[in-house]
């Protein structure tokens, strides 16, 4: 079973982005996540199978960003988040965490 590394941003509302890891997108996403720290935004990397990619994309296409994040957390075994962001990762998804929501 082949796995591909995907990267994205997750926050209190769920998955904001989910894309194949490519040169340059780590820095871009880190800047965006840091700008949204009030929503507990976290850059994550996940090694996923094609079936998992399809399921996550399906949930996201239906606007079910929170369910996409819950799916990743339950079903993807190889996930990494930056050091110091584990607490936020463990708190999301939870829209009540948005101070301006």
Buried (B, 14 or more C-beta within 10 A) or exposed (E): EEBEEBBBBBBBBBBBBBEEBEEEBBEBBBEBBEEBEEBBBBBBBBBBBEEBBEBBEEBBEEEBBBBBBBBBBEBBEEBBBBEEBEEBBEEBBEEEBBEEE
